[in-house]
Amino acid sequence: MSPLSGFASRVRSSAPFRGASLVLSSRAFRGTSLVLGVGLAVREVHDIWYETTVSGKDVQLDDRAQLILGLAREQLTERAERERRLRGLMLSGEQRARAAAEAAGTAHGAKAAALSLIRVELVAEAQNVLHPGFSTEDLKQRRQAYGNVKWTEAAMQSLVKHSPIVEVGAGEGQWQAELLRRGAGVTAFDDFSSPGRWSGEADARPLLVPQASVQKADAEDAVRRSRGRTLLLVYPPPGPMAARCLSQYIGDVLIYVGEGRGGVNADNTFFDLLGSWGLEDAISLETLPGSFEKMYVLRRAGTTPSAPVPAK
């Protein structure tokens, strides 16, 4: 099985997750709260890896192939190599933490300081593997401003043309707020099931995005309540949510922002359903290193563009 196939089931069996489990369950870390610092570092590394996300404006056969058939071999190879390096980092982190704990002896303060230093080193080294050129603060600010994916001017212009829109899985509402600012009609929904992105921080609090108004609803209910609106899915989570939305959707245009089959979004059922949709446009986005999202504008087979409906 490919290291990236079946992403939803791969989360628990992936090398980074197994590495995290090794650290958290290792003998050096049992029975003491001092290890929480290193444990949180491993969790941060895991979250960054899986939260994190090729270029080409023209709609070509390779755009459709990448979306429905899967990411290109070189993309999978690149990601597998990063995963290999991350696994090595996880294992070395366990060894370094063990050595630091032994060197500190029984002194509580010394052990805490040593493990805290290991935590800082692990996060910095993982950051360099996953997102070279970006600091942790850079990523935090980017995600607060844009959510999981950073839009481009071309993406926003295309979206506005397809107003009114319903965004399902809207998170904190960054895309909705930007579209509203540009005059589009957008309703946004989320089931709020995902944990806060920065919940591990001492000062974590809900992110309030100006102008955003994300309503609580599950995927099917959100779509049923929004007839006549273009469906927008921005970076849907691995699993059935995207397919559930699409199964309920009766509109003609779908806008999907994310990676193709075998990547970090949706599931095989969703990409199977896309077989009955035609690709109208594939818009490049400003992605992070090693991420392969695009904005795909798809039209249901057998339908033709109609006059735009005034935004509400």
N, C-alpha and C positions, 0 to 999 in steps of 0.2 A: 504494500500500500504506500502511495506517495506520502511524504511527510506533511503535505498540506491538504491531502484529500480528506473529506469528511471533517471539516473544521470543528463543528459542534462537538463531536465525540472526541476530537483530538486534543481539546483543551486540557482534559485531565491526564491524557497519556503523553502529552508533548514533552520534549526534552526540557524546556524551561520550567514547566510545571513540576516535572519529576525532580529537577534540580532544586526547586524551591522546597519540595517536600523533604528532600534529603537534608537540606539545611535545617528546616524547622524540626525534624525528628531526630537529628543527630545527637549522640550522647553528650557532646560538649554543651548542648543547649537545653537539655532537659532540666526541669525542676527549678528554673530560676527566671525571674522576670527580666533579668539583665539582657536576655537574648532577644527581647522584643525589638530592640533597635535594628539588629541584623535581620530579624524576621520581616520587619516592615520594609527594609531595603529590598529584600527578595520580592516581596509583594509589589513594591513600586516597579521593580524591573519587569515583573510579569505583566502588570497593568500597562506599562508603557509599550511592551512588546505586542500585546494583543489589542491595545487601543490604537495602536498606530497602524498605517493604513495602511505607449506610456505616454508619452506626449504625442500629439498629432491631431490637428484640427479636422482634417478631411474624414468623412465617413467612408471607410474602406472595408473590404472583406475581413481584414485582420482585426478591426474594431469589433465587428460582430462575433468573430471567432473567439476573441479574447473574452467577450462578455458571456457567451453561451457555452462555448466549448472549454474554456479555461485559460488561465494565465499562460504566457509563453514560457517555454522551457528555461530560457535564460533568467526570467524573473523568478521562477521557482528555484533555480539553482542559487541565485543571489540570496533569496530568503533562507534557503536551507543552510547556506554558509554562515549567515548571521546567527541562525539558530544553533549551529555547531559551536560558534565562538561564545555564544551566550551560555551554552551548557558548560563549556570549559570554565567560564567565569564563575558560574554557580558552584561548581565542584571545588575550584580553587578558593572560593569564599569560605566554604565549609572548613577546608584545611587551615586557612589562615586564622579563622575564628577559633578553631581548636587550639592552635599554637599560641594565639594571644591569650586565651583563657588559662592555659597551662603556665605561661610565662608570668601572668599576673598573680598566680598563686591563690591564696584564700582571701586576699584583701578585696573587700567589696568595692571600694572606690576605684581601685586600680583596674579591676576586671571590667567595671562599667565603662571606664574611659577607653580601655582597649577595644571593647566591642563597639563602642560608639564610633571610634576611628575607622574600624573595619567597615561599618555601615556606610560612612561617608565615602570611603574608597570604592566600595562596590557600586554605589549609585553612580559615581563619576565615571567609572570604567564601563559600566553597562550603557551609560548615556553615550559614550564615545563609540560603542559598538552599534547601537541602534540608530542614533541620530547624530552623526558627526557634524560638528558645526553649530549644534543647538544646545543650549544649557537647559537645565531643568526649569529655570525661571522663564526662559524663552518659550518652552512648550506650554507652560501653565498659562502665560499671557495669550498665546495663540489660541488655545482651547477655550479660554474665557471669551475671547473676541469672536471666534468663528465656530466653536463646537468641534466635532471630530474632523471636519474637512474644511479647508479654507477655500472659499469661493473665489472666482475671478470675475472681472467685469463682463466678459463674454457670457459666462454662466448666468449671471444675474439678468442680463439683457434678454437672454433666451427665456428665462423663467417668467419674467414680467409679461412677455408676449403670450404666455399660456395661462395667465390669470383668468378667472379665479382658481385658486389652488387650495388643496387640503394636504397638509404635511402630517404624516403619521410617524411616530417615533421622533418627535421634534426635540427631545431633550430639554434644554433650558430656553430654546427658542431663538437662537442667534440668527438662523436663516430666515425665520419668520419676521423678525424685527427688521432685518435689512430689506426684505421684500416690501414690507409695509412702508418703510421709509421711502421706497421708490414708487409708491403708489399702487402696488399690486394688492389684490384682495386675497388674503390668506387666513385660513383657520388652521390651528395647529393642535395636535393631540399627542399625548404620551401616557403610558400606563404607570410611569414613575417607578418602575420595578428595578431599574439599574441603581446600584449604590452610588452615592456622591463621588465624583471623580477625585476629590481631594479629601475624602472622609478620614484619611489617616492623619490629617494635620490637626494640631491642637486648636487652631482658630477656624476650622472648617465651618462654613455656613452655606445655606442655599444661595446659588448665584442668581442675582436679580438682573435680568437683561431688560434695559429700557425699551418700551413699546411691545415687548413680547407678551403674549397672553396664551399660554399653553394650557389646554383643558385636559382633564383626566378622562381617559376612555381606553378600552382595549382596542386592538387593531380592527376587528370586524365592525364593532360599533362605530368607531370613528369614520370608517368608510361609508357605512350605511347612512350616517347622519350628514353626509357631505355630497349627495348626488349633484351632478352638474359641475363638479370641480375637478381640475386636473390633479391626479394623484402624484405626490412628491414623496419619495423615500430617500432620506439622506443618511447614508452609512448605517443601514439596518443591522441589528446584532446578528451573530450567527444563530441559526435555528429557524423556526417556522414562521416568525412574525411577518416577514415580507411576503411569503407565499400566501398566508392567510389574508393579507390585505388585497393582494392581486386577485385572489379567488372571489372576493366580494365586490371587486371594482367592476362597474359596467361602462365606464368612460372609454374614450378612444385613445387618449394620450397618457402615457406613463413616463415620469421622469425619475430615473434611478441614479443616485450618486453613490458610487462604491466601486469595489473591485469585481472582477469577473469570477466565474465559477472556479472553485479551488482557492479563493482568497479568504478574506476575513469577514465577509458579509453574507447574510442570508443562508440558503441551503440549496441542495440539488433540485428540490421540487420547484423552487422559485425560478431557477434557470431553465428547467424543463418547460415551465409555463411560458417563458419568453420566446420559445420556439414559434409561437403563433403571433408574434409581434414583429413589425418591421423596424429597423433602426433608421431614424431620420437624421440624427446628429450625434456626434461623440465629441464632447468639449473637454479639452485638457484643463486640469486644475493645478493649483500650486501645492503639490504634494510634498510630504516629508521624504527624506532619503529612504529608499527601500519600500515605498508605498506606491500603489498603482491604481488609485482611484481616478475615475473619469465621471463626467456627467453624461448619461445616456438619455437621449430623447427618443422614445419609442412610440409607434402608432400601431394600434390593433389592425391586424390584417383585414383587408376588405373595406376599410374606412378611408375617407378622404377628409382633408382639412375643411372646416366650416368657418363661418364668420365668427369672430371672437365674441364671447358673452361679456357684457359690461361687468366690471368688478363690483362686488358687493361689500 
